[in-house]
Amino acid sequence: MRRGAVRPGVAAQRALWTFVIVNAVIVEVLFFTAGTGKNGTLTVAKFFGLHAALLMLFQLLLVARLPWLDRRIGMDRLTVWHRWVGFTLLWTLLTHFALVVLGYARLDGAPILKTFLALSGVPASLLGMLAAVIVVSIGVVSARKLRRRLRYETWHGLHLLLYMATGLSFVHQLLETTTFKASAFAGVYWWSLWLFTFGALVVGRLVVPVWRNAYHRFQVAAVVPESDSVVSVYVTGRHLDRLPARAGQFSIWRFPGHNHWWLANPFSLSAAPNGQSLRLTARAVGKTSAGLRHLPVGTRVFMEGPYGAFTSLHRTRPGALLIAGGVGITPVRALLEEDTTGDVVVLYRVRHANDAVLIDEVRELVAARGGRLHLLTGQTGAETQPFEPDNLHALAPDITERDVYVCGPPAMTSAVLDGLRKLKVPNRQVHAEKFSLA
């Protein structure tokens, strides 16, 4: 990367924050210039309602899977931000709802319960209440303890109700909100913001995947067992040289006709895209991944992606340290094949040597670059802590001068990142991404 140039991830975050701040300022100005509510409580309720709408739109934008943002920030980080914006939206909506009921109760001099029942009979208010109930329900099931007890397909199906909540909220705002009817500019602004957000969501989540699969016509070309529990699937298609895929990225794969449509898994590319085929390598840890070895050649493939910022686009230094655990070696192996510049050190963590997936390929690629490969085996314990700062430094003495790419199980990734922090490796040189749907 050219010295002094703004890093892609930084540029994307600046653009995103600029978008948020500009729209927040516009909403603030419109709120303070559009007049007050019927009393002070309802004025504050309006304030929270407007910001709840803005949070809802921002939350949708974060999961629109816009390629420019995803390649620079990464789906995992965007999803985390989406989660925290969601919880902020939850409390903002609850505050708005409570203040509306309290405000009208004070205005009419009526008990709160009577006011609530009266508002629930008003169509516009009822739509807002239904939207709030959906958001609250999804917020509850998204709490970590409950989320871990649900299958992904169940949680995802419930999560899709947020689109219904967004639609109800939109109609509620059309019927109730006076702020965005106060001027021609306010109306044009609000409609433009909604159209932009929904347009981005529809294009990123529906139009691009459907068009890409219709254009490339992906299908299974070969299935190669790598071990008793690991299999590689080769996928071909038309015009793959035009597919914007990079080593280190992952896609969400479906195999219609072999599995149910809702069974989808994120698998990394385990070889650098070559314009002729794509390869994914997976360990049998669930029904879908275990069934990959039985895929018939010629099976149609529906692929969403490629996604992710775990690529050489974010390189800042000539040398690289690539750290992988288990099947997390797959994007690292692809990076070794695509990015052939600079000195490289690879740390590959497995419990037993025979668990090292694609080890022969990795060894060959590292040797071709004159690099070093350290196969770290053994069960982690008091005597085996390969990612303690001293051990990392011993394996790569110039670690602070390298870009560090980390991919593996969550516990391993956390241990590595903790070690890198203690070694004071600059954050801009650390690249880690969780390859998951949620």
Residue pairs with C-beta under 8 A, 6 or more apart in sequence:
1 7
1 315
1 316
6 14
7 314
7 316
7 428
8 71
8 72
8 309
8 313
8 314
9 72
9 73
9 309
9 314
11 72
12 68
12 69
12 72
12 73
13 73
16 69
16 73
20 58
23 54
23 193
24 51
24 54
26 189
27 50
27 51
27 54
30 50
30 179
30 180
30 182
30 186
30 189
31 46
31 47
31 50
31 179
33 182
34 178
34 179
34 182
34 186
35 178
35 182
36 43
37 43
37 44
37 45
37 46
37 103
38 103
38 107
39 103
39 106
39 107
41 99
41 102
41 103
41 106
42 99
42 100
42 103
42 104
42 107
44 99
44 103
45 96
45 99
45 100
45 103
46 179
48 92
48 93
48 95
48 96
48 99
49 96
49 100
49 177
50 177
50 179
51 92
52 89
52 92
52 93
52 96
52 169
53 169
53 173
55 85
55 88
55 89
55 92
56 89
56 166
56 169
57 193
57 194
57 197
58 85
59 82
59 85
59 86
59 89
60 166
60 197
60 198
60 200
60 201
61 197
61 200
61 201
62 78
62 79
62 81
62 82
62 85
63 78
63 79
63 82
63 201
63 205
64 197
64 200
64 201
64 203
64 204
64 205
65 75
65 204
65 205
65 208
65 304
65 307
66 200
66 204
67 204
67 208
67 244
69 78
70 78
70 307
70 308
70 309
71 246
71 308
71 309
71 311
71 313
72 309
72 313
73 309
74 308
74 309
74 310
74 433
75 307
75 308
75 433
76 308
76 433
76 434
76 435
76 436
77 309
77 433
79 438
83 142
86 135
86 138
86 139
86 142
87 139
87 142
89 135
90 135
90 136
90 139
93 131
93 132
93 135
93 136
94 132
94 136
97 128
97 129
97 132
100 119
100 125
101 112
101 115
101 116
101 119
102 112
104 110
104 115
104 118
104 119
105 111
105 112
105 114
105 115
108 115
110 118
119 125
119 126
119 129
120 126
120 129
123 175
124 171
124 172
124 175
124 176
125 172
125 176
127 168
127 169
127 171
127 172
127 175
128 168
128 169
128 172
128 176
130 165
130 168
131 165
131 166
131 168
131 169
131 172
132 165
134 161
134 162
134 164
134 165
134 168
135 162
135 165
137 158
137 161
138 158
138 159
138 161
138 162
138 165
140 146
141 147
141 150
141 155
141 158
142 155
142 159
147 155
147 438
152 437
152 438
153 262
153 263
155 438
156 262
156 437
156 438
157 262
159 438
170 194
173 180
173 190
179 186
180 186
180 187
180 189
180 190
181 187
209 302
209 303
209 304
212 243
212 303
213 302
213 303
215 238
215 239
216 237
216 238
216 239
216 240
216 243
217 237
217 238
217 300
218 235
218 236
218 237
218 278
218 300
218 301
218 302
218 303
219 235
219 236
219 237
219 298
219 299
219 300
219 301
220 233
220 234
220 235
220 255
220 295
220 296
220 297
220 298
220 299
220 301
221 234
221 235
221 236
221 277
221 297
222 233
222 234
222 297
223 231
223 232
223 233
223 234
223 292
223 293
223 294
223 295
223 297
224 231
224 232
224 233
224 234
225 231
225 232
225 293
226 232
226 281
226 357
226 358
227 354
227 357
229 283
229 284
230 281
230 282
230 283
230 284
230 327
230 357
231 281
231 282
231 284
231 292
231 293
232 270
232 279
232 280
232 281
233 279
233 280
233 281
233 282
233 292
233 295
234 277
234 278
234 279
235 277
235 278
235 279
235 280
235 301
235 303
236 276
236 277
236 278
237 243
237 278
237 301
240 273
240 275
240 276
240 277
240 278
241 275
241 276
243 273
243 278
243 306
244 306
245 251
245 269
245 273
245 278
245 305
245 306
246 273
246 306
246 311
246 312
246 313
246 338
247 269
247 271
247 272
247 273
247 311
247 312
247 331
247 334
247 335
247 337
247 338
247 339
248 268
248 269
248 308
248 310
248 311
248 312
248 331
248 332
248 334
248 335
248 338
248 405
249 268
249 269
249 305
249 306
249 307
249 308
249 310
249 311
249 331
250 266
250 267
250 268
250 269
250 305
250 306
250 307
250 308
250 310
250 331
250 435
251 266
251 267
251 269
251 278
251 280
251 303
251 304
251 305
251 306
251 307
252 264
252 265
252 266
252 303
252 304
252 305
252 307
252 437
253 264
253 265
253 266
253 267
253 280
253 301
253 302
253 303
254 261
254 263
254 264
254 301
254 302
254 303
254 304
255 295
255 299
255 300
255 301
255 302
256 300
256 302
257 299
257 300
258 291
258 294
258 295
258 296
258 299
259 288
259 291
263 287
263 288
264 288
264 304
264 437
265 282
265 286
265 288
265 289
265 437
266 307
266 435
266 436
266 437
267 280
267 281
267 282
267 289
267 330
267 435
268 280
268 281
268 330
268 331
268 334
268 407
268 435
269 278
269 279
269 280
269 306
269 330
269 331
269 334
270 279
270 280
270 281
270 330
270 331
270 333
270 334
270 358
271 278
271 279
271 333
271 334
271 337
272 334
272 335
272 337
272 338
280 330
281 327
281 330
281 357
281 358
282 289
282 292
282 327
283 289
283 326
283 327
283 357
284 290
284 292
284 293
308 433
308 435
309 431
309 433
310 331
310 335
310 405
310 407
310 431
310 432
310 433
310 435
311 335
312 335
312 338
312 339
314 403
314 431
315 339
315 403
316 403
316 428
316 429
317 342
317 401
317 402
317 403
317 429
318 341
318 342
318 343
319 342
319 343
319 344
319 345
319 398
319 401
319 402
319 403
320 339
320 342
320 343
320 344
320 345
320 402
320 403
320 404
320 405
321 344
321 345
321 346
321 347
321 396
321 399
321 402
321 403
321 404
321 405
322 332
322 335
322 336
322 344
322 345
322 346
322 347
322 404
322 405
323 332
323 346
323 347
323 349
323 387
323 404
323 405
323 406
323 407
323 408
323 416
324 332
324 346
324 347
324 348
324 349
324 406
324 407
324 408
325 348
325 349
325 350
325 407
325 408
325 409
325 412
325 413
326 349
326 350
326 355
326 357
326 408
326 409
327 357
328 407
328 408
328 409
328 412
329 348
329 356
329 357
329 358
329 362
329 407
330 357
330 358
331 407
331 435
332 346
332 348
332 362
332 405
332 407
333 358
333 361
333 362
333 365
335 405
336 344
336 346
336 362
336 365
336 366
336 369
337 365
340 368
340 369
343 369
343 370
343 371
344 366
344 369
344 371
344 372
345 371
345 372
345 373
345 374
345 395
345 396
345 402
346 362
346 366
346 371
346 372
346 373
346 374
347 374
347 376
347 386
347 395
347 396
348 356
348 359
348 362
348 373
348 374
348 375
348 376
349 376
349 386
349 387
349 408
349 412
350 356
350 375
350 376
350 377
351 377
351 378
351 379
352 377
353 375
353 377
356 362
356 375
359 375
362 373
363 373
366 372
366 373
367 373
374 395
376 386
378 384
380 386
385 391
386 392
386 395
387 412
387 415
387 416
387 418
387 419
388 419
389 419
389 422
389 423
391 419
392 399
392 416
392 419
392 420
392 423
393 399
393 423
396 402
399 420
399 423
399 425
400 423
400 424
400 425
400 426
400 429
402 429
403 429
403 430
403 431
404 416
404 420
404 425
404 429
404 430
404 431
405 431
405 432
406 413
406 416
406 417
406 420
406 430
406 431
406 432
407 413
407 432
407 433
407 435
408 416
410 434
413 432
413 434
416 432
417 430
417 432
420 430
